[in-house]
Amino acid sequence: MSKIIPIYTTQGDPEAFLQYPYLFNRNGEWIGFVTSQREVYSVLGEYIGILTNDPRIVRTRSTATLRPRLKLPPAPKKISLPANIPLAPMMPELSHSLIDVLIEMPERLHTTDAGESREDLD
């Protein structure tokens, strides 16, 4: 099993966790995945942004092109997060053209049973 890596916000808060290729929230629930090109996708296969070396998830403010949905990997089981999480490294400020997804668009990374695109239970 691969190592669990905390994904931080620009303010230094650990808001997601990577156990390659899966991303998990602070409850250990699956919220997305990362490709080998460091592109981040939601549990719906929608493009979210890029995983930086900091590590943070960033996205350009405006995107001229839409990316196709990706086929989802098999759903992982819930994980147990480590009791101790290292402090975040010093985060450089983002340029005006980039946004921190975990701060400005956290709703884009939701679990499979949440979010705007889920099916209604009529």
Phi, psi and omega per residue, in radians:
M1 nan 2.413 -3.086
S2 -1.403 2.846 -3.098
K3 -1.170 2.581 3.079
I4 -1.624 2.135 -3.093
I5 -1.956 2.167 3.090
P6 -1.238 2.464 3.055
I7 -1.928 2.147 -3.002
Y8 -1.770 2.806 2.952
T9 -1.546 3.006 3.103
T10 -1.078 -0.495 3.110
Q11 -1.391 -0.088 3.082
G12 1.653 0.199 3.134
D13 -1.583 2.311 3.064
P14 -1.345 1.938 -3.070
E15 -1.967 -0.224 3.115
A16 -2.570 2.880 -3.116
F17 -2.408 2.389 -3.130
L18 -1.891 2.159 2.916
Q19 -2.168 1.603 -2.897
Y20 -0.796 2.287 0.063
P21 -1.665 0.174 -3.015
Y22 -1.594 2.505 3.002
L23 -1.880 2.461 -3.127
F24 -2.249 2.680 3.072
N25 -1.491 -3.033 -3.096
R26 -1.226 -0.179 3.061
N27 -1.684 0.019 -3.120
G28 1.441 0.239 -3.136
E29 -1.629 2.531 -3.103
W30 -1.169 2.222 3.133
I31 -2.204 -0.118 -3.137
G32 3.006 -2.993 3.109
F33 -2.606 2.838 -3.093
V34 -2.109 2.373 3.100
T35 -1.506 3.022 3.111
S36 -1.169 -0.314 3.067
Q37 -1.562 0.178 3.116
R38 1.219 0.340 3.058
E39 -1.449 2.415 -3.100
V40 -1.811 2.321 3.122
Y41 -2.227 2.640 3.132
S42 -1.395 3.101 3.083
V43 -1.230 -0.105 3.053
L44 -1.728 -0.021 -3.128
G45 1.469 0.197 -3.130
E46 -1.527 2.442 3.119
Y47 -1.130 2.325 -3.133
I48 -1.965 -0.799 -3.088
G49 2.962 -2.717 -3.089
I50 -2.109 2.481 3.031
L51 -1.552 2.061 -3.135
T52 -1.490 3.055 3.118
N53 -1.317 -0.198 -3.054
D54 -1.013 -0.813 -0.012
P55 -1.667 2.315 3.059
R56 -2.365 2.854 3.023
I57 -1.905 2.026 -3.114
V58 -2.134 2.832 -3.109
R59 -2.609 2.604 3.052
T60 -1.257 2.584 -3.123
R61 -1.068 -0.732 3.136
S62 -2.222 2.304 3.103
T63 -2.044 2.203 -3.112
A64 -1.429 -0.408 -3.100
T65 -2.067 2.451 3.048
L66 -1.583 2.447 3.099
R67 -1.714 2.514 3.131
P68 -1.192 2.685 3.049
R69 -1.160 2.506 3.085
L70 -1.693 2.685 3.035
K71 -1.223 2.376 -3.093
L72 -1.325 2.514 2.964
P73 -1.271 2.917 3.090
P74 -1.005 2.428 -3.114
A75 -1.107 2.298 3.107
P76 -1.466 2.929 3.025
K77 -1.428 2.803 3.061
K78 -1.060 2.502 -3.134
I79 -1.905 2.789 2.995
S80 -1.696 2.189 -3.100
L81 -1.439 2.669 3.131
P82 -1.119 2.595 3.140
A83 -1.214 -0.609 3.141
N84 -2.004 2.268 -3.138
I85 -2.039 2.279 3.142
P86 -1.096 2.651 3.069
L87 -1.127 2.613 -3.139
A88 -1.198 2.577 3.016
P89 -1.217 2.907 3.066
M90 -1.112 2.152 -3.084
M91 -1.672 2.148 3.037
P92 -1.214 2.673 3.089
E93 -1.117 2.574 3.082
L94 -1.452 2.592 3.053
S95 -1.174 2.851 -3.101
H96 -1.074 -0.449 -3.086
S97 -1.404 -0.157 -3.124
L98 -1.962 2.604 3.031
I99 -2.185 2.641 3.058
D100 -1.503 1.925 -3.050
V101 -1.063 -0.707 -3.083
L102 -1.209 -0.284 3.076
I103 -1.714 -0.872 -2.998
E104 -1.603 -0.354 -3.120
M105 -2.454 0.817 -3.070
P106 -1.080 -0.413 -3.132
E107 -1.169 -0.285 3.120
R108 -1.257 -0.411 3.106
L109 -1.901 1.520 -3.114
H110 -2.078 2.954 3.125
T111 -1.333 2.981 -3.107
T112 -1.160 -0.395 -3.112
D113 -1.762 0.274 3.125
A114 -2.350 3.111 3.077
G115 1.741 2.848 -3.088
E116 -1.200 -0.491 -3.025
S117 -1.588 0.074 -3.133
R118 -1.254 2.759 -3.139
E119 -1.345 2.499 3.103
D120 -1.321 2.700 -3.108
L121 -1.745 0.722 -3.104
D122 -0.970 nan nan
